[in-house]
Amino acid sequence: NTLLLPGALLAAILSSAACDHPVTDAPAAAPEAPRADFTTEAATVRIRSLIDTIALTIIDDSTNQYVVPTAANTADFRTAVDRVLAGRVAGADTLLDPYGYDFYSIRDFNSGDSMVVFRERRALNSAKVARGWGTYIFNPAPARRVDIHVNHPIDDQHTEDIGSELYRDVNGRWFMMAGAPRLANFNNAADVAHQAGSVFHQMHARVAAANVRTVSIHGFREANNPSLPDNVDQVLSNGASATSSTPVYGTAETTLRTRLVNGGFVAGLFNVTPNYNVLGATTNVQGLHSNNSFGFGRWIHVETERNVRDDTVAWRSMNDILEQWIFDFPT
């Protein structure tokens, strides 16, 4: 790593909640590689290339190497954020160093925007990270107040590519990507879509707002969901809430579905379009948080079939539709 700056603008912001399902047999984190050297200039990078490189370092599946964060861990993250906001960025960086995280300042190749990357270092003598707590990119001056989530990189193949290019194209606010596969541990503790105590979810809970749209990019296979229509491409949903067990859609969601269909895709809204009765994200904790906090409409779950994700032309066409939709429906 070569891009660390002590003057980065913002770090991860977490609450003190522990994981929903603690893992008593999870190992302690392996020692991290040495921290990055300080430099005086932010490097210009291509966001997708950066994310593809980081994705190669996430913890492997079925290894039980994902480390469940504790309340004490997240308390340190909160203290670090307080230091950043008080202008004591070097102190925040020092505090988070034991967790193997660095602050990076980068300049996006496409937009020229200055951004901050909150990135986990690899474990010592390893190609993989030590804890699997994820990667977060923050744009302090976004063109659109939209956050892009990739809950299951590698598992949902190419979602890291789809999500990072969408984030780049809309000049979004936050990009968040998990640092471990959903089955890295043996009891689903690493599945950040369903663990409210994960660093990923606590990041979302801290930065989500009523005037911000969150787009959560996921993937599925039609063969595993036979009740869906033939040749299905996308299933759209916006999760559940404390008062509604199924999504409540507005004009934005119905418009997105219409635009995808008009663009040549086979797409439907969960529990509204006939035969779209699965993949509704009703237990996704980021959706639950947003819906409970702000009402339906700020968070949307985009499930994309493998054939689309494997076809660069197809998913970029989908991203073009998503990009214009975000411009037209910012929140």
C-alpha positions, 0 to 999 in steps of 0.5 A: 500500500502506498497511498496513506495520508494522515489528512484524509477527510473521513473514516468509518463511523460505527456504533457499539452494537455487537454482532447479532450472532457472536461466534465464540469459536472464531479465531483472533485476527492474524497479525497485519502487514506493516502499515502503509507509508505516508505520502504527500500526494493523493494518487489518481486511480480508477475506482473499478481497478482499485475495487477489483484489487481489493476484492482479491484480498477478501477472506476465503469462503468456508475458512472461519477466518472472519472476525466478529467485531465486538462492542469495544471494537466499534467503540474505538471506531467511534472515538476515531471518528470523533478525532477526525471530526476534531481535526486529529486525523493522525490520532484517529489513524493511530487508534485504528492501526491495531485493527489493520486499517489505513486511511487513503486519499485518492483522486478518481481518474474519471471525475477528478474528485478527491475521495477517502478510502478506508481499507483493511490491510492484508494479514502478515505474509498473506494475500488476504485481510485479517478480519474481513470488515470491508472497504469504504470509499467516501466522496465528500463532494458527490454529484448525487447523494447516493450510496452503493452497497456490495454485500456479497463480492465474489459470491455474487459474481461481478457485483463488485464490478457493477457496483463500483462502476455505478458508483463511479458513473453517478459520482456517488457519496459512499461505496461500501463493500463487504470484506468476506464472503457470506459463508466465510464462517460456518454460521453465516456470521459474515453475511453483512446483509443479515448481521446488524453488528457488522462493521458494514451495517454499522457504517450504513446505519451511521451515514444513511439519511432521509435525503440519501438513496442507497442502491444495494447490488446483489446477484442470483441464479434463475436455476435456484429460483424456479418460481421466477419467470423464464429468462428473468434478469432482475428482481427489485425490492426495497425490503421490509420494516417494523410495520410492513413485512413486505415492500411498499413501492412508490413511483421511483421503484415502479419507474425503474422496473418500467425502464428496465423492461423498456430497455430489453430486460425481464424485470419485476417488483417483488410481491407485485409483479406476477410470479416475483415472489422470492428474493425480496430482501425482507430480512436485509438489515440495511433495508430494515434500518432505512425503512424503519428510520426514514420510511420506504423509498430510500433503499433499494435492492437490485438482484441481477441474474448471473447471465446478465452479470457475466455479460459486460455489455448487458450489465453496463446497459443495466447500469446506464438505466440505473444511472439515469434513474438515480439522476431522475429520482435522487431520493 
